[in-house]
């Protein structure tokens, strides 16, 4: 299982050291850019689910292209 943690900067070193001492846990920090990309993808997937459920309205691709 993979898990992403959002840890306060002042507590990050402690939590990382704690996790590294657990033999069954592999720690691999990611860059702030990659974290933002993952959050953006997560928001996009949630928005797509809402569109499919009919809870929000989608914007047609033609309208998006016309704005460019």
Predicted model as a PDB file, atoms N, CA, C, CB and O in Angstrom, pLDDT in the B-factor column:
MODEL        1                                                                  
ATOM      1  N   UNK A   1       0.844  -1.168   0.000  1.00 90.00           N  
ATOM      2  CA  UNK A   1       0.000   0.000   0.000  1.00 90.00           C  
ATOM      3  C   UNK A   1       0.891   1.233   0.000  1.00 90.00           C  
ATOM      4  CB  UNK A   1      -0.961  -0.003   1.213  1.00 90.00           C  
ATOM      5  O   UNK A   1       1.918   1.277   0.677  1.00 90.00           O  
ATOM      6  N   UNK A   2       0.483   2.221  -0.763  1.00 88.00           N  
ATOM      7  CA  UNK A   2       1.218   3.477  -0.797  1.00 88.00           C  
ATOM      8  C   UNK A   2       0.365   4.552  -0.140  1.00 88.00           C  
ATOM      9  CB  UNK A   2       1.593   3.873  -2.257  1.00 88.00           C  
ATOM     10  O   UNK A   2      -0.854   4.589  -0.310  1.00 88.00           O  
ATOM     11  N   UNK A   3       1.030   5.432   0.621  1.00 87.00           N  
ATOM     12  CA  UNK A   3       0.343   6.483   1.356  1.00 87.00           C  
ATOM     13  C   UNK A   3       1.132   7.776   1.190  1.00 87.00           C  
ATOM     14  CB  UNK A   3       0.182   6.111   2.863  1.00 87.00           C  
ATOM     15  O   UNK A   3       2.362   7.776   1.221  1.00 87.00           O  
ATOM     16  N   UNK A   4       0.412   8.867   1.016  1.00 85.00           N  
ATOM     17  CA  UNK A   4       1.054  10.179   0.963  1.00 85.00           C  
ATOM     18  C   UNK A   4       0.699  10.910   2.246  1.00 85.00           C  
ATOM     19  CB  UNK A   4       0.608  10.998  -0.307  1.00 85.00           C  
ATOM     20  O   UNK A   4      -0.474  11.005   2.608  1.00 85.00           O  
ATOM     21  N   UNK A   5       1.706  11.423   2.931  1.00 88.00           N  
ATOM     22  CA  UNK A   5       1.501  12.142   4.185  1.00 88.00           C  
ATOM     23  C   UNK A   5       1.801  13.616   3.984  1.00 88.00           C  
ATOM     24  CB  UNK A   5       2.384  11.557   5.307  1.00 88.00           C  
ATOM     25  O   UNK A   5       2.746  13.975   3.282  1.00 88.00           O  
ATOM     26  N   UNK A   6       1.005  14.459   4.594  1.00 87.00           N  
ATOM     27  CA  UNK A   6       1.258  15.899   4.599  1.00 87.00           C  
ATOM     28  C   UNK A   6       1.670  16.258   6.022  1.00 87.00           C  
ATOM     29  CB  UNK A   6      -0.014  16.732   4.124  1.00 87.00           C  
ATOM     30  O   UNK A   6       0.839  16.276   6.930  1.00 87.00           O  
ATOM     31  N   UNK A   7       2.952  16.543   6.210  1.00 91.00           N  
ATOM     32  CA  UNK A   7       3.509  16.734   7.553  1.00 91.00           C  
ATOM     33  C   UNK A   7       4.007  18.173   7.687  1.00 91.00           C  
ATOM     34  CB  UNK A   7       4.666  15.719   7.832  1.00 91.00           C  
ATOM     35  O   UNK A   7       4.622  18.721   6.772  1.00 91.00           O  
ATOM     36  N   UNK A   8       3.729  18.767   8.845  1.00 93.00           N  
ATOM     37  CA  UNK A   8       4.241  20.105   9.115  1.00 93.00           C  
ATOM     38  C   UNK A   8       5.765  20.085   9.014  1.00 93.00           C  
ATOM     39  CB  UNK A   8       3.783  20.606  10.518  1.00 93.00           C  
ATOM     40  O   UNK A   8       6.406  19.122   9.436  1.00 93.00           O  
ATOM     41  N   UNK A   9       6.344  21.149   8.454  1.00 91.00           N  
ATOM     42  CA  UNK A   9       7.789  21.192   8.239  1.00 91.00           C  
ATOM     43  C   UNK A   9       8.584  20.936   9.523  1.00 91.00           C  
ATOM     44  CB  UNK A   9       8.180  22.534   7.659  1.00 91.00           C  
ATOM     45  O   UNK A   9       9.570  20.200   9.502  1.00 91.00           O  
ATOM     46  N   UNK A  10       8.163  21.535  10.631  1.00 96.00           N  
ATOM     47  CA  UNK A  10       8.932  21.387  11.868  1.00 96.00           C  
ATOM     48  C   UNK A  10       8.857  19.978  12.450  1.00 96.00           C  
ATOM     49  CB  UNK A  10       8.444  22.379  12.895  1.00 96.00           C  
ATOM     50  O   UNK A  10       9.682  19.622  13.291  1.00 96.00           O  
ATOM     51  N   UNK A  11       7.887  19.167  12.022  1.00 95.00           N  
ATOM     52  CA  UNK A  11       7.757  17.793  12.514  1.00 95.00           C  
ATOM     53  C   UNK A  11       8.227  16.758  11.489  1.00 95.00           C  
ATOM     54  CB  UNK A  11       6.313  17.515  12.893  1.00 95.00           C  
ATOM     55  O   UNK A  11       8.295  15.570  11.807  1.00 95.00           O  
ATOM     56  N   UNK A  12       8.548  17.185  10.275  1.00 91.00           N  
ATOM     57  CA  UNK A  12       8.868  16.253   9.189  1.00 91.00           C  
ATOM     58  C   UNK A  12      10.094  15.390   9.506  1.00 91.00           C  
ATOM     59  CB  UNK A  12       9.105  17.026   7.895  1.00 91.00           C  
ATOM     60  O   UNK A  12      10.061  14.179   9.291  1.00 91.00           O  
ATOM     61  N   UNK A  13      11.151  15.982  10.004  1.00 93.00           N  
ATOM     62  CA  UNK A  13      12.364  15.205  10.302  1.00 93.00           C  
ATOM     63  C   UNK A  13      12.076  14.098  11.312  1.00 93.00           C  
ATOM     64  CB  UNK A  13      13.474  16.126  10.839  1.00 93.00           C  
ATOM     65  O   UNK A  13      12.539  12.969  11.150  1.00 93.00           O  
ATOM     66  N   UNK A  14      11.321  14.420  12.341  1.00 95.00           N  
ATOM     67  CA  UNK A  14      10.980  13.423  13.366  1.00 95.00           C  
ATOM     68  C   UNK A  14      10.185  12.271  12.763  1.00 95.00           C  
ATOM     69  CB  UNK A  14      10.179  14.073  14.508  1.00 95.00           C  
ATOM     70  O   UNK A  14      10.505  11.105  12.989  1.00 95.00           O  
ATOM     71  N   UNK A  15       9.147  12.600  11.995  1.00 94.00           N  
ATOM     72  CA  UNK A  15       8.287  11.561  11.414  1.00 94.00           C  
ATOM     73  C   UNK A  15       9.069  10.716  10.411  1.00 94.00           C  
ATOM     74  CB  UNK A  15       7.055  12.196  10.729  1.00 94.00           C  
ATOM     75  O   UNK A  15       8.919   9.494  10.388  1.00 94.00           O  
ATOM     76  N   UNK A  16       9.901  11.349   9.583  1.00 92.00           N  
ATOM     77  CA  UNK A  16      10.698  10.593   8.615  1.00 92.00           C  
ATOM     78  C   UNK A  16      11.669   9.652   9.309  1.00 92.00           C  
ATOM     79  CB  UNK A  16      11.462  11.543   7.700  1.00 92.00           C  
ATOM     80  O   UNK A  16      11.834   8.507   8.887  1.00 92.00           O  
ATOM     81  N   UNK A  17      12.305  10.118  10.357  1.00 93.00           N  
ATOM     82  CA  UNK A  17      13.238   9.271  11.099  1.00 93.00           C  
ATOM     83  C   UNK A  17      12.499   8.093  11.740  1.00 93.00           C  
ATOM     84  CB  UNK A  17      13.973  10.095  12.180  1.00 93.00           C  
ATOM     85  O   UNK A  17      12.996   6.967  11.744  1.00 93.00           O  
ATOM     86  N   UNK A  18      11.332   8.360  12.270  1.00 95.00           N  
ATOM     87  CA  UNK A  18      10.516   7.308  12.862  1.00 95.00           C  
ATOM     88  C   UNK A  18      10.143   6.256  11.823  1.00 95.00           C  
ATOM     89  CB  UNK A  18       9.254   7.902  13.487  1.00 95.00           C  
ATOM     90  O   UNK A  18      10.268   5.058  12.078  1.00 95.00           O  
ATOM     91  N   UNK A  19       9.690   6.695  10.669  1.00 94.00           N  
ATOM     92  CA  UNK A  19       9.299   5.763   9.606  1.00 94.00           C  
ATOM     93  C   UNK A  19      10.490   4.971   9.071  1.00 94.00           C  
ATOM     94  CB  UNK A  19       8.633   6.522   8.464  1.00 94.00           C  
ATOM     95  O   UNK A  19      10.362   3.785   8.769  1.00 94.00           O  
ATOM     96  N   UNK A  20      11.638   5.620   8.954  1.00 93.00           N  
ATOM     97  CA  UNK A  20      12.835   4.929   8.453  1.00 93.00           C  
ATOM     98  C   UNK A  20      13.275   3.802   9.387  1.00 93.00           C  
ATOM     99  CB  UNK A  20      13.981   5.926   8.272  1.00 93.00           C  
ATOM    100  O   UNK A  20      13.900   2.841   8.939  1.00 93.00           O  
ATOM    101  N   UNK A  21      12.960   3.907  10.663  1.00 95.00           N  
ATOM    102  CA  UNK A  21      13.345   2.879  11.630  1.00 95.00           C  
ATOM    103  C   UNK A  21      12.407   1.682  11.642  1.00 95.00           C  
ATOM    104  CB  UNK A  21      13.402   3.473  13.003  1.00 95.00           C  
ATOM    105  O   UNK A  21      12.664   0.702  12.342  1.00 95.00           O  
ATOM    106  N   UNK A  22      11.332   1.747  10.883  1.00 95.00           N  
ATOM    107  CA  UNK A  22      10.430   0.606  10.754  1.00 95.00           C  
ATOM    108  C   UNK A  22      10.860  -0.207   9.549  1.00 95.00           C  
ATOM    109  CB  UNK A  22       8.946   1.063  10.620  1.00 95.00           C  
ATOM    110  O   UNK A  22      10.853   0.299   8.426  1.00 95.00           O  
ATOM    111  N   UNK A  23      11.233  -1.459   9.764  1.00 94.00           N  
ATOM    112  CA  UNK A  23      11.778  -2.300   8.688  1.00 94.00           C  
ATOM    113  C   UNK A  23      10.778  -2.558   7.570  1.00 94.00           C  
ATOM    114  CB  UNK A  23      12.243  -3.621   9.253  1.00 94.00           C  
ATOM    115  O   UNK A  23      11.175  -2.799   6.430  1.00 94.00           O  
ATOM    116  N   UNK A  24       9.494  -2.512   7.878  1.00 95.00           N  
ATOM    117  CA  UNK A  24       8.471  -2.827   6.878  1.00 95.00           C  
ATOM    118  C   UNK A  24       7.982  -1.595   6.119  1.00 95.00           C  
ATOM    119  CB  UNK A  24       7.297  -3.504   7.544  1.00 95.00           C  
ATOM    120  O   UNK A  24       7.043  -1.692   5.328  1.00 95.00           O  
ATOM    121  N   UNK A  25       8.607  -0.437   6.351  1.00 93.00           N  
ATOM    122  CA  UNK A  25       8.214   0.804   5.676  1.00 93.00           C  
ATOM    123  C   UNK A  25       9.373   1.316   4.841  1.00 93.00           C  
ATOM    124  CB  UNK A  25       7.767   1.878   6.701  1.00 93.00           C  
ATOM    125  O   UNK A  25      10.502   1.405   5.323  1.00 93.00           O  
ATOM    126  N   UNK A  26       9.096   1.653   3.587  1.00 92.00           N  
ATOM    127  CA  UNK A  26      10.088   2.291   2.726  1.00 92.00           C  
ATOM    128  C   UNK A  26       9.700   3.764   2.599  1.00 92.00           C  
ATOM    129  CB  UNK A  26      10.170   1.589   1.310  1.00 92.00           C  
ATOM    130  O   UNK A  26       8.549   4.083   2.300  1.00 92.00           O  
ATOM    131  N   UNK A  27      10.646   4.643   2.824  1.00 90.00           N  
ATOM    132  CA  UNK A  27      10.391   6.076   2.780  1.00 90.00           C  
ATOM    133  C   UNK A  27      11.013   6.655   1.526  1.00 90.00           C  
ATOM    134  CB  UNK A  27      10.942   6.780   4.038  1.00 90.00           C  
ATOM    135  O   UNK A  27      12.195   6.443   1.254  1.00 90.00           O  
ATOM    136  N   UNK A  28      10.212   7.390   0.758  1.00 88.00           N  
ATOM    137  CA  UNK A  28      10.703   8.030  -0.453  1.00 88.00           C  
ATOM    138  C   UNK A  28      10.051   9.420  -0.554  1.00 88.00           C  
ATOM    139  CB  UNK A  28      10.391   7.154  -1.726  1.00 88.00           C  
ATOM    140  O   UNK A  28       8.937   9.545  -1.064  1.00 88.00           O  
ATOM    141  N   UNK A  29      10.733  10.450  -0.076  1.00 86.00           N  
ATOM    142  CA  UNK A  29      10.171  11.797  -0.153  1.00 86.00           C  
ATOM    143  C   UNK A  29       9.981  12.231  -1.615  1.00 86.00           C  
ATOM    144  CB  UNK A  29      11.082  12.798   0.587  1.00 86.00           C  
ATOM    145  O   UNK A  29      10.735  11.813  -2.493  1.00 86.00           O  
ATOM    146  N   UNK A  30       8.975  13.066  -1.865  1.00 89.00           N  
ATOM    147  CA  UNK A  30       8.759  13.601  -3.208  1.00 89.00           C  
ATOM    148  C   UNK A  30       8.930  15.110  -3.173  1.00 89.00           C  
ATOM    149  CB  UNK A  30       7.352  13.219  -3.747  1.00 89.00           C  
ATOM    150  O   UNK A  30       8.822  15.741  -2.122  1.00 89.00           O  
ATOM    151  N   UNK A  31       9.195  15.669  -4.327  1.00 89.00           N  
ATOM    152  CA  UNK A  31       9.413  17.109  -4.420  1.00 89.00           C  
ATOM    153  C   UNK A  31       8.087  17.853  -4.272  1.00 89.00           C  
ATOM    154  CB  UNK A  31      10.089  17.472  -5.759  1.00 89.00           C  
ATOM    155  O   UNK A  31       7.024  17.279  -4.508  1.00 89.00           O  
ATOM    156  N   UNK A  32       8.147  19.124  -3.883  1.00 88.00           N  
ATOM    157  CA  UNK A  32       6.912  19.919  -3.794  1.00 88.00           C  
ATOM    158  C   UNK A  32       6.170  19.972  -5.136  1.00 88.00           C  
ATOM    159  CB  UNK A  32       7.236  21.345  -3.324  1.00 88.00           C  
ATOM    160  O   UNK A  32       4.939  19.993  -5.164  1.00 88.00           O  
ATOM    161  N   UNK A  33       6.913  19.994  -6.238  1.00 94.00           N  
ATOM    162  CA  UNK A  33       6.281  20.013  -7.558  1.00 94.00           C  
ATOM    163  C   UNK A  33       5.465  18.740  -7.792  1.00 94.00           C  
ATOM    164  CB  UNK A  33       7.345  20.170  -8.658  1.00 94.00           C  
ATOM    165  O   UNK A  33       4.319  18.807  -8.237  1.00 94.00           O  
ATOM    166  N   UNK A  34       6.058  17.583  -7.492  1.00 92.00           N  
ATOM    167  CA  UNK A  34       5.347  16.320  -7.676  1.00 92.00           C  
ATOM    168  C   UNK A  34       4.132  16.235  -6.758  1.00 92.00           C  
ATOM    169  CB  UNK A  34       6.285  15.139  -7.418  1.00 92.00           C  
ATOM    170  O   UNK A  34       3.096  15.697  -7.148  1.00 92.00           O  
ATOM    171  N   UNK A  35       4.253  16.762  -5.543  1.00 89.00           N  
ATOM    172  CA  UNK A  35       3.115  16.768  -4.620  1.00 89.00           C  
ATOM    173  C   UNK A  35       1.977  17.608  -5.190  1.00 89.00           C  
ATOM    174  CB  UNK A  35       3.538  17.310  -3.234  1.00 89.00           C  
ATOM    175  O   UNK A  35       0.813  17.221  -5.091  1.00 89.00           O  
ATOM    176  N   UNK A  36       2.299  18.741  -5.781  1.00 92.00           N  
ATOM    177  CA  UNK A  36       1.276  19.602  -6.379  1.00 92.00           C  
ATOM    178  C   UNK A  36       0.628  18.925  -7.584  1.00 92.00           C  
ATOM    179  CB  UNK A  36       1.885  20.950  -6.796  1.00 92.00           C  
ATOM    180  O   UNK A  36      -0.583  19.025  -7.775  1.00 92.00           O  
ATOM    181  N   UNK A  37       1.426  18.242  -8.390  1.00 95.00           N  
ATOM    182  CA  UNK A  37       0.879  17.516  -9.547  1.00 95.00           C  
ATOM    183  C   UNK A  37      -0.092  16.436  -9.072  1.00 95.00           C  
ATOM    184  CB  UNK A  37       2.022  16.882 -10.395  1.00 95.00           C  
ATOM    185  O   UNK A  37      -1.172  16.281  -9.643  1.00 95.00           O  
ATOM    186  N   UNK A  38       0.281  15.694  -8.037  1.00 92.00           N  
ATOM    187  CA  UNK A  38      -0.599  14.654  -7.504  1.00 92.00           C  
ATOM    188  C   UNK A  38      -1.903  15.246  -6.972  1.00 92.00           C  
ATOM    189  CB  UNK A  38       0.112  13.875  -6.395  1.00 92.00           C  
ATOM    190  O   UNK A  38      -2.973  14.678  -7.189  1.00 92.00           O  
ATOM    191  N   UNK A  39      -1.822  16.377  -6.280  1.00 92.00           N  
ATOM    192  CA  UNK A  39      -3.028  17.041  -5.772  1.00 92.00           C  
ATOM    193  C   UNK A  39      -3.918  17.505  -6.917  1.00 92.00           C  
ATOM    194  CB  UNK A  39      -2.652  18.234  -4.883  1.00 92.00           C  
ATOM    195  O   UNK A  39      -5.142  17.401  -6.841  1.00 92.00           O  
ATOM    196  N   UNK A  40      -3.299  18.019  -7.978  1.00 95.00           N  
ATOM    197  CA  UNK A  40      -4.053  18.475  -9.137  1.00 95.00           C  
ATOM    198  C   UNK A  40      -4.782  17.311  -9.810  1.00 95.00           C  
ATOM    199  CB  UNK A  40      -3.122  19.167 -10.137  1.00 95.00           C  
ATOM    200  O   UNK A  40      -5.942  17.443 -10.202  1.00 95.00           O  
ATOM    201  N   UNK A  41      -4.114  16.199  -9.937  1.00 96.00           N  
ATOM    202  CA  UNK A  41      -4.736  15.006 -10.531  1.00 96.00           C  
ATOM    203  C   UNK A  41      -5.893  14.535  -9.656  1.00 96.00           C  
ATOM    204  CB  UNK A  41      -3.692  13.865 -10.706  1.00 96.00           C  
ATOM    205  O   UNK A  41      -6.954  14.173 -10.164  1.00 96.00           O  
ATOM    206  N   UNK A  42      -5.688  14.543  -8.355  1.00 93.00           N  
ATOM    207  CA  UNK A  42      -6.733  14.124  -7.426  1.00 93.00           C  
ATOM    208  C   UNK A  42      -7.971  15.016  -7.564  1.00 93.00           C  
ATOM    209  CB  UNK A  42      -6.207  14.159  -5.977  1.00 93.00           C  
ATOM    210  O   UNK A  42      -9.097  14.519  -7.603  1.00 93.00           O  
ATOM    211  N   UNK A  43      -7.758  16.337  -7.639  1.00 95.00           N  
ATOM    212  CA  UNK A  43      -8.888  17.262  -7.817  1.00 95.00           C  
ATOM    213  C   UNK A  43      -9.601  17.006  -9.136  1.00 95.00           C  
ATOM    214  CB  UNK A  43      -8.406  18.720  -7.758  1.00 95.00           C  
ATOM    215  O   UNK A  43     -10.830  17.050  -9.202  1.00 95.00           O  
ATOM    216  N   UNK A  44      -8.831  16.738 -10.186  1.00 94.00           N  
ATOM    217  CA  UNK A  44      -9.408  16.479 -11.507  1.00 94.00           C  
ATOM    218  C   UNK A  44     -10.260  15.216 -11.508  1.00 94.00           C  
ATOM    219  CB  UNK A  44      -8.304  16.359 -12.552  1.00 94.00           C  
ATOM    220  O   UNK A  44     -11.349  15.198 -12.082  1.00 94.00           O  
ATOM    221  N   UNK A  45      -9.774  14.172 -10.873  1.00 96.00           N  
ATOM    222  CA  UNK A  45     -10.531  12.919 -10.804  1.00 96.00           C  
ATOM    223  C   UNK A  45     -11.829  13.124 -10.014  1.00 96.00           C  
ATOM    224  CB  UNK A  45      -9.674  11.799 -10.154  1.00 96.00           C  
ATOM    225  O   UNK A  45     -12.883  12.619 -10.401  1.00 96.00           O  
ATOM    226  N   UNK A  46     -11.745  13.859  -8.919  1.00 95.00           N  
ATOM    227  CA  UNK A  46     -12.951  14.139  -8.133  1.00 95.00           C  
ATOM    228  C   UNK A  46     -13.959  14.950  -8.953  1.00 95.00           C  
ATOM    229  CB  UNK A  46     -12.586  14.898  -6.837  1.00 95.00           C  
ATOM    230  O   UNK A  46     -15.160  14.688  -8.896  1.00 95.00           O  
ATOM    231  N   UNK A  47     -13.474  15.926  -9.710  1.00 94.00           N  
ATOM    232  CA  UNK A  47     -14.357  16.730 -10.557  1.00 94.00           C  
ATOM    233  C   UNK A  47     -15.010  15.867 -11.633  1.00 94.00           C  
ATOM    234  CB  UNK A  47     -13.574  17.884 -11.208  1.00 94.00           C  
ATOM    235  O   UNK A  47     -16.195  16.030 -11.926  1.00 94.00           O  
ATOM    236  N   UNK A  48     -14.250  14.955 -12.218  1.00 93.00           N  
ATOM    237  CA  UNK A  48     -14.797  14.049 -13.229  1.00 93.00           C  
ATOM    238  C   UNK A  48     -15.896  13.172 -12.640  1.00 93.00           C  
ATOM    239  CB  UNK A  48     -13.686  13.173 -13.821  1.00 93.00           C  
ATOM    240  O   UNK A  48     -16.922  12.947 -13.282  1.00 93.00           O  
ATOM    241  N   UNK A  49     -15.687  12.674 -11.416  1.00 95.00           N  
ATOM    242  CA  UNK A  49     -16.713  11.868 -10.754  1.00 95.00           C  
ATOM    243  C   UNK A  49     -17.986  12.677 -10.549  1.00 95.00           C  
ATOM    244  CB  UNK A  49     -16.199  11.342  -9.409  1.00 95.00           C  
ATOM    245  O   UNK A  49     -19.086  12.167 -10.761  1.00 95.00           O  
ATOM    246  N   UNK A  50     -17.845  13.948 -10.134  1.00 95.00           N  
ATOM    247  CA  UNK A  50     -19.019  14.803  -9.934  1.00 95.00           C  
ATOM    248  C   UNK A  50     -19.755  15.052 -11.243  1.00 95.00           C  
ATOM    249  CB  UNK A  50     -18.606  16.135  -9.308  1.00 95.00           C  
ATOM    250  O   UNK A  50     -20.985  15.100 -11.265  1.00 95.00           O  
ATOM    251  N   UNK A  51     -19.013  15.210 -12.331  1.00 93.00           N  
ATOM    252  CA  UNK A  51     -19.634  15.400 -13.643  1.00 93.00           C  
ATOM    253  C   UNK A  51     -20.397  14.144 -14.039  1.00 93.00           C  
ATOM    254  CB  UNK A  51     -18.569  15.747 -14.712  1.00 93.00           C  
ATOM    255  O   UNK A  51     -21.530  14.231 -14.513  1.00 93.00           O  
ATOM    256  N   UNK A  52     -19.791  12.985 -13.851  1.00 94.00           N  
ATOM    257  CA  UNK A  52     -20.441  11.725 -14.206  1.00 94.00           C  
ATOM    258  C   UNK A  52     -21.701  11.483 -13.372  1.00 94.00           C  
ATOM    259  CB  UNK A  52     -19.466  10.563 -14.024  1.00 94.00           C  
ATOM    260  O   UNK A  52     -22.659  10.880 -13.855  1.00 94.00           O  
ATOM    261  N   UNK A  53     -21.701  11.950 -12.129  1.00 94.00           N  
ATOM    262  CA  UNK A  53     -22.865  11.800 -11.257  1.00 94.00           C  
ATOM    263  C   UNK A  53     -23.927  12.860 -11.541  1.00 94.00           C  
ATOM    264  CB  UNK A  53     -22.438  11.873  -9.797  1.00 94.00           C  
ATOM    265  O   UNK A  53     -25.028  12.799 -10.994  1.00 94.00           O  
ATOM    266  N   UNK A  54     -23.598  13.830 -12.394  1.00 92.00           N  
ATOM    267  CA  UNK A  54     -24.543  14.882 -12.737  1.00 92.00           C  
ATOM    268  C   UNK A  54     -24.652  15.973 -11.681  1.00 92.00           C  
ATOM    269  CB  UNK A  54     -25.885  14.287 -12.968  1.00 92.00           C  
ATOM    270  O   UNK A  54     -25.605  16.752 -11.694  1.00 92.00           O  
ATOM    271  N   UNK A  55     -23.697  16.037 -10.778  1.00 93.00           N  
ATOM    272  CA  UNK A  55     -23.736  17.035  -9.713  1.00 93.00           C  
ATOM    273  C   UNK A  55     -23.184  18.385 -10.161  1.00 93.00           C  
ATOM    274  CB  UNK A  55     -22.958  16.538  -8.514  1.00 93.00           C  
ATOM    275  O   UNK A  55     -23.549  19.421  -9.605  1.00 93.00           O  
ATOM    276  N   UNK A  56     -22.307  18.379 -11.163  1.00 91.00           N  
ATOM    277  CA  UNK A  56     -21.827  19.627 -11.764  1.00 91.00           C  
ATOM    278  C   UNK A  56     -21.872  19.482 -13.282  1.00 91.00           C  
ATOM    279  CB  UNK A  56     -20.376  19.973 -11.278  1.00 91.00           C  
ATOM    280  O   UNK A  56     -21.899  18.371 -13.811  1.00 91.00           O  
ATOM    281  N   UNK A  57     -21.882  20.615 -13.969  1.00 90.00           N  
ATOM    282  CA  UNK A  57     -21.986  20.608 -15.423  1.00 90.00           C  
ATOM    283  C   UNK A  57     -20.587  20.712 -16.044  1.00 90.00           C  
ATOM    284  CB  UNK A  57     -22.894  21.771 -15.914  1.00 90.00           C  
ATOM    285  O   UNK A  57     -19.749  21.490 -15.586  1.00 90.00           O  
ATOM    286  N   UNK A  58     -20.354  19.926 -17.078  1.00 89.00           N  
ATOM    287  CA  UNK A  58     -19.070  19.940 -17.786  1.00 89.00           C  
ATOM    288  C   UNK A  58     -19.066  21.056 -18.818  1.00 89.00           C  
ATOM    289  CB  UNK A  58     -18.796  18.574 -18.466  1.00 89.00           C  
ATOM    290  O   UNK A  58     -20.120  21.456 -19.312  1.00 89.00           O  
ATOM    291  N   UNK A  59     -17.894  21.553 -19.139  1.00 86.00           N  
ATOM    292  CA  UNK A  59     -17.717  22.539 -20.196  1.00 86.00           C  
ATOM    293  C   UNK A  59     -17.310  21.803 -21.464  1.00 86.00           C  
ATOM    294  CB  UNK A  59     -16.655  23.618 -19.801  1.00 86.00           C  
ATOM    295  O   UNK A  59     -16.329  21.059 -21.451  1.00 86.00           O  
ATOM    296  N   UNK A  60     -18.040  21.994 -22.558  1.00 87.00           N  
ATOM    297  CA  UNK A  60     -17.679  21.320 -23.809  1.00 87.00           C  
ATOM    298  C   UNK A  60     -16.272  21.727 -24.278  1.00 87.00           C  
ATOM    299  CB  UNK A  60     -18.714  21.644 -24.904  1.00 87.00           C  
ATOM    300  O   UNK A  60     -15.852  22.868 -24.088  1.00 87.00           O  
ATOM    301  N   UNK A  61     -15.556  20.781 -24.889  1.00 86.00           N  
ATOM    302  CA  UNK A  61     -14.183  21.031 -25.350  1.00 86.00           C  
ATOM    303  C   UNK A  61     -14.143  22.171 -26.353  1.00 86.00           C  
ATOM    304  CB  UNK A  61     -13.586  19.765 -25.976  1.00 86.00           C  
ATOM    305  O   UNK A  61     -13.188  22.948 -26.364  1.00 86.00           O  
ATOM    306  N   UNK A  62     -15.165  22.288 -27.200  1.00 88.00           N  
ATOM    307  CA  UNK A  62     -15.196  23.367 -28.189  1.00 88.00           C  
ATOM    308  C   UNK A  62     -15.153  24.731 -27.518  1.00 88.00           C  
ATOM    309  CB  UNK A  62     -16.447  23.254 -29.062  1.00 88.00           C  
ATOM    310  O   UNK A  62     -14.462  25.636 -27.987  1.00 88.00           O  
ATOM    311  N   UNK A  63     -15.892  24.882 -26.418  1.00 86.00           N  
ATOM    312  CA  UNK A  63     -15.884  26.151 -25.685  1.00 86.00           C  
ATOM    313  C   UNK A  63     -14.489  26.453 -25.130  1.00 86.00           C  
ATOM    314  CB  UNK A  63     -16.914  26.114 -24.538  1.00 86.00           C  
ATOM    315  O   UNK A  63     -14.030  27.594 -25.180  1.00 86.00           O  
ATOM    316  N   UNK A  64     -13.827  25.434 -24.606  1.00 82.00           N  
ATOM    317  CA  UNK A  64     -12.476  25.624 -24.081  1.00 82.00           C  
ATOM    318  C   UNK A  64     -11.509  26.046 -25.174  1.00 82.00           C  
ATOM    319  CB  UNK A  64     -11.982  24.349 -23.417  1.00 82.00           C  
ATOM    320  O   UNK A  64     -10.673  26.924 -24.963  1.00 82.00           O  
ATOM    321  N   UNK A  65     -11.623  25.412 -26.362  1.00 88.00           N  
ATOM    322  CA  UNK A  65     -10.738  25.761 -27.481  1.00 88.00           C  
ATOM    323  C   UNK A  65     -11.037  27.154 -28.005  1.00 88.00           C  
ATOM    324  CB  UNK A  65     -10.877  24.740 -28.611  1.00 88.00           C  
ATOM    325  O   UNK A  65     -10.126  27.884 -28.395  1.00 88.00           O  
ATOM    326  N   UNK A  66     -12.319  27.527 -28.015  1.00 88.00           N  
ATOM    327  CA  UNK A  66     -12.679  28.867 -28.481  1.00 88.00           C  
ATOM    328  C   UNK A  66     -12.109  29.959 -27.575  1.00 88.00           C  
ATOM    329  CB  UNK A  66     -14.195  29.002 -28.561  1.00 88.00           C  
ATOM    330  O   UNK A  66     -11.842  31.070 -28.036  1.00 88.00           O  
ATOM    331  N   UNK A  67     -11.924  29.654 -26.309  1.00 85.00           N  
ATOM    332  CA  UNK A  67     -11.351  30.635 -25.371  1.00 85.00           C  
ATOM    333  C   UNK A  67      -9.874  30.903 -25.661  1.00 85.00           C  
ATOM    334  CB  UNK A  67     -11.512  30.144 -23.926  1.00 85.00           C  
ATOM    335  O   UNK A  67      -9.352  31.962 -25.314  1.00 85.00           O  
ATOM    336  N   UNK A  68      -9.206  29.943 -26.295  1.00 84.00           N  
ATOM    337  CA  UNK A  68      -7.785  30.112 -26.611  1.00 84.00           C  
ATOM    338  C   UNK A  68      -7.661  31.028 -27.792  1.00 84.00           C  
ATOM    339  CB  UNK A  68      -7.097  28.758 -26.899  1.00 84.00           C  
ATOM    340  O   UNK A  68      -6.550  31.315 -28.236  1.00 84.00           O  
TER     341      UNK A  68                                                      
ENDMDL                                                                          
END                                                                             
